[in-house]
């Protein structure tokens, strides 16, 4: 009897078919003919120096990390799709004061416009004109050990932005 039950369960599981799970990051929502994505340097309409380079690099690294079927190039004429970005805004604001009234915690808000265009059909695959990402950093209590934490905060925000963007594009969320 137990052997018949095992055989019955095995047949039922095969008949049920796939369960709907799949590995993420395979670019299933992109058209199949897209094998290369150009990521030209993001534009920077903000007054902040070199923030566009950090965002461009983070996006390129995330594409390479997440999808084995996609190659990244910098020249649009050599690509099946082009991902263009523009840093539209960069704002830093104090959000927490210490007991002496000095600002201790700052919030960085970065607004980015992103478009992914199919080079073959000239259709827009993805467009988000106001992608907003925020991050915080804290100043050290001791002024002698003051280290500018803004740059590492921008790097973290760029990485989170790239992860979110590429997940959305590859998974069609």
TIRO-851152 format. One line per field, with one value per residue (C-alpha): x, y, z; residue in one letter; residue number from 1. Coordinates in nm, 2 decimals. Example, Ala and Ser with C-alpha at 12.3 -4.5 7.8 and 13.67 -1.06 7.14 Angstrom:
X: [1.23:1.37]
Y: [-0.45:-0.11]
Z: [0.78:0.71]
rest: [a:s]
nr: [1:2]
This chain:
X: [0.00:0.27:0.44:0.11:0.06:0.41:0.35:0.01:0.17:0.45:0.20:-0.02:0.28:0.38:0.03:0.00:0.26:0.49:0.42:0.48:0.81:1.11:1.45:1.46:1.69:1.66:1.51:1.19:1.00:1.24:1.19:1.40:1.59:1.75:2.09:2.29:2.20:2.38:2.41:2.56:2.67:2.37:2.31:2.33:2.10:2.18:2.47:2.63:2.97:3.01:2.69:2.59:2.91:2.81:2.46:2.58:2.84:2.59:2.34:2.59:2.72:2.37:2.28:2.59:2.53:2.16:2.14:2.36:2.20:2.25:2.58:2.64:2.80:2.85:2.78:2.40:2.47:2.61:2.31:1.97:1.83:1.95:1.90:1.92:1.92:1.92:1.99:1.72:1.76:2.00:1.90:2.05:1.85:1.92:1.66:1.79:1.96:2.17:2.14:2.35:2.13:2.37:2.25:2.36:2.16:2.12:1.88:1.99:1.72:1.81:1.55:1.63:1.46:1.51:1.41:1.48:1.42:1.42:1.66:1.49:1.13:1.21:0.95:0.99:1.01:1.03:1.00:1.01:1.04:1.06:1.24:1.31:1.56:1.65:1.93:2.06:2.40:2.52:2.80:3.05:3.01:3.38:3.47:3.83:3.72:3.50:3.46:3.24:2.97:2.78:2.98:2.93:2.56:2.54:2.71:2.45:2.16:2.31:2.33:1.98:1.85:2.03:1.89:1.54:1.56:1.71:1.47:1.18:1.30:1.40:1.11:0.84:0.72]
Y: [0.00:0.26:0.19:0.25:0.57:0.69:0.61:0.79:1.10:1.10:1.07:1.35:1.58:1.52:1.58:1.90:2.07:2.35:2.54:2.89:2.95:3.06:3.20:3.58:3.80:3.63:3.92:3.75:4.07:4.21:4.12:3.82:4.01:4.23:4.09:4.41:4.72:5.05:5.25:5.59:5.81:5.95:6.32:6.54:6.84:6.88:7.09:6.79:6.69:6.34:6.19:6.07:5.86:5.67:5.60:5.49:5.26:5.11:5.04:4.87:4.65:4.55:4.45:4.24:4.08:4.00:3.88:3.64:3.69:4.07:4.24:4.60:4.84:5.22:5.30:5.31:5.23:4.89:4.79:4.64:4.87:5.20:5.29:5.66:5.84:6.19:6.30:6.57:6.66:6.62:6.76:6.73:6.83:6.80:6.58:6.53:6.77:6.67:6.82:7.13:7.21:7.09:6.88:6.52:6.33:6.43:6.30:6.28:6.28:6.21:6.22:6.04:6.01:5.68:5.55:5.22:5.22:4.93:5.03:4.80:4.92:5.26:5.18:5.28:4.96:5.14:5.50:5.65:6.03:6.07:5.79:5.92:5.76:5.86:5.78:5.91:5.96:6.07:6.31:6.19:6.33:6.42:6.70:6.58:6.25:6.42:6.22:6.32:6.05:6.21:6.02:5.68:5.76:5.86:5.53:5.33:5.52:5.46:5.08:5.07:5.26:5.03:4.72:4.85:4.97:4.65:4.43:4.63:4.61:4.24:4.11:4.35:4.46]
Z: [0.00:0.08:-0.25:-0.44:-0.25:-0.35:-0.71:-0.70:-0.55:-0.81:-1.10:-0.95:-0.91:-1.27:-1.39:-1.19:-1.42:-1.34:-1.02:-1.17:-1.00:-1.20:-1.14:-1.14:-1.34:-1.68:-1.87:-1.95:-1.99:-2.25:-2.62:-2.72:-2.99:-2.72:-2.65:-2.59:-2.39:-2.43:-2.12:-2.22:-1.94:-1.75:-1.80:-1.49:-1.46:-1.09:-0.97:-0.80:-0.93:-1.09:-0.94:-1.29:-1.31:-1.00:-1.12:-1.47:-1.32:-1.08:-1.35:-1.58:-1.29:-1.20:-1.56:-1.58:-1.24:-1.30:-1.66:-1.83:-2.17:-2.19:-2.28:-2.19:-2.43:-2.41:-2.78:-2.87:-3.24:-3.13:-2.91:-2.94:-2.67:-2.51:-2.15:-2.09:-1.76:-1.63:-1.28:-1.25:-0.88:-0.59:-0.25:0.09:0.40:0.77:0.94:1.29:1.54:1.84:2.19:2.09:1.80:1.53:1.24:1.29:1.03:0.67:0.41:0.04:-0.22:-0.58:-0.87:-1.19:-1.52:-1.71:-2.05:-2.22:-2.59:-2.84:-3.12:-3.37:-3.33:-3.18:-2.91:-2.55:-2.34:-2.00:-1.90:-1.55:-1.55:-1.17:-1.00:-0.65:-0.41:-0.06:0.18:0.50:0.65:1.00:1.10:1.36:1.71:1.73:1.49:1.49:1.32:1.07:0.76:0.47:0.47:0.17:-0.09:0.06:0.10:-0.27:-0.36:-0.16:-0.32:-0.67:-0.59:-0.46:-0.76:-1.00:-0.82:-0.83:-1.19:-1.33:-1.13:-1.27:-1.63:-1.62:-1.43:-1.58:-1.23]
rest: [x:x:x:x:x:x:x:x:x:x:x:x:x:x:x:x:x:x:x:x:x:x:x:x:x:x:x:x:x:x:x:x:x:x:x:x:x:x:x:x:x:x:x:x:x:x:x:x:x:x:x:x:x:x:x:x:x:x:x:x:x:x:x:x:x:x:x:x:x:x:x:x:x:x:x:x:x:x:x:x:x:x:x:x:x:x:x:x:x:x:x:x:x:x:x:x:x:x:x:x:x:x:x:x:x:x:x:x:x:x:x:x:x:x:x:x:x:x:x:x:x:x:x:x:x:x:x:x:x:x:x:x:x:x:x:x:x:x:x:x:x:x:x:x:x:x:x:x:x:x:x:x:x:x:x:x:x:x:x:x:x:x:x:x:x:x:x:x:x:x:x:x:x]
nr: [1:2:3:4:5:6:7:8:9:10:11:12:13:14:15:16:17:18:19:20:21:22:23:24:25:26:27:28:29:30:31:32:33:34:35:36:37:38:39:40:41:42:43:44:45:46:47:48:49:50:51:52:53:54:55:56:57:58:59:60:61:62:63:64:65:66:67:68:69:70:71:72:73:74:75:76:77:78:79:80:81:82:83:84:85:86:87:88:89:90:91:92:93:94:95:96:97:98:99:100:101:102:103:104:105:106:107:108:109:110:111:112:113:114:115:116:117:118:119:120:121:122:123:124:125:126:127:128:129:130:131:132:133:134:135:136:137:138:139:140:141:142:143:144:145:146:147:148:149:150:151:152:153:154:155:156:157:158:159:160:161:162:163:164:165:166:167:168:169:170:171:172:173]
